[in-house]
């Protein structure tokens, strides 16, 4: 290989490497690209939010929800999730046992209604 060609190949390869690095930096910083881990975290948060909304709806659907809401408001904050779990409102249709995170998120949604 001629020295001129070797120099061109060398700078061409370095240009490709630096170009790829710049494209990745721009893609992740401003292009909206994301890693699998951050995408999974966002999806898990969205599922939790929707399950919490269903939990609040199930709580409010019961006939005597105002009394239960008042009872929930009188409990200490650390016992409220247990109250929701005992009532079974945190269970999604078809589930036997709910995730405790759903009960905690449900309590946060119900606390907004307590303060009204």
C-alpha positions in Angstrom: 0.0 0.0 0.0 1.3 3.4 -0.9 2.1 5.8 2.0 -0.5 8.3 0.7 -3.2 5.6 0.7 -2.2 4.4 4.2 -2.6 8.0 5.5 -6.0 8.4 3.8 -7.2 5.1 5.3 -5.9 6.0 8.7 -7.6 9.4 8.8 -10.8 7.9 7.3 -11.0 5.3 10.0 -10.5 7.9 12.7 -13.1 10.1 11.1 -15.6 7.2 11.2 -14.9 6.6 14.9 -15.2 10.2 15.9 -18.3 10.6 13.7 -19.9 7.7 15.4 -19.1 9.1 18.9 -20.5 12.5 18.0 -23.7 10.9 16.6 -24.2 8.9 19.8 -23.7 12.0 22.0 -26.2 14.0 20.0 -28.6 11.1 19.8 -28.7 10.4 23.6 -28.5 14.1 24.6 -31.0 15.7 22.2 -32.3 13.0 19.9 -34.5 11.2 22.3 -32.6 8.0 22.3 -32.7 6.0 25.5 -31.2 2.9 27.0 -33.2 -0.3 27.7 -32.9 0.4 31.5 -34.3 3.9 31.3 -37.1 2.8 29.0 -38.1 -0.1 31.3 -38.1 2.3 34.3 -40.4 4.7 32.4 -42.7 1.9 31.5 -42.8 0.5 35.0 -43.7 4.0 36.3 -46.5 4.3 33.7 -48.0 0.9 34.7 -47.8 1.9 38.4 -49.6 5.1 37.7 -52.4 3.4 35.8 -52.8 0.8 38.5 -53.0 3.5 41.2 -55.7 5.2 39.2 -57.6 2.0 38.9 -57.2 1.5 42.7 -58.6 4.9 43.4 -61.5 4.3 41.1 -62.2 0.9 42.8 -62.1 2.7 46.2 -64.5 5.4 45.1 -66.8 3.0 43.4 -67.9 1.4 46.7 -71.2 2.6 48.2 -69.8 4.0 51.4 -66.6 5.5 50.0 -67.0 8.8 52.0 -67.0 7.0 55.3 -64.0 4.9 54.3 -62.2 8.0 53.0 -62.7 9.6 56.4 -61.5 6.5 58.1 -58.4 6.5 55.9 -57.8 10.1 56.8 -57.8 9.3 60.5 -55.2 6.6 60.2 -51.5 7.3 60.7 -49.7 7.7 57.3 -47.7 4.5 57.7 -50.9 2.4 58.2 -52.8 3.8 55.2 -51.3 1.4 52.6 -52.2 -1.5 54.9 -55.8 -0.2 55.0 -55.9 -0.2 51.2 -54.4 -3.7 51.0 -56.9 -5.0 53.5 -59.8 -3.5 51.5 -58.5 -5.2 48.4 -58.8 -2.1 46.2 -55.1 -2.4 45.1 -55.8 -5.7 43.4 -56.2 -5.5 39.7 -58.8 -7.7 38.0 -57.5 -11.2 37.8 -54.8 -10.7 40.4 -54.6 -12.7 43.6 -52.1 -10.5 45.4 -51.2 -6.9 44.6 -47.8 -5.2 44.7 -47.3 -3.0 47.8 -46.1 -0.2 45.5 -49.6 0.0 44.1 -51.2 0.4 47.5 -48.7 3.2 48.4 -49.4 5.0 45.1 -53.1 4.5 45.6 -52.9 6.1 49.1 -51.1 9.1 47.5 -54.0 9.5 45.1 -56.6 9.1 47.9 -54.8 11.7 50.1 -55.6 14.3 47.5 -59.3 13.5 48.0 -58.9 13.5 51.8 -57.6 17.1 51.7 -60.6 18.4 49.7 
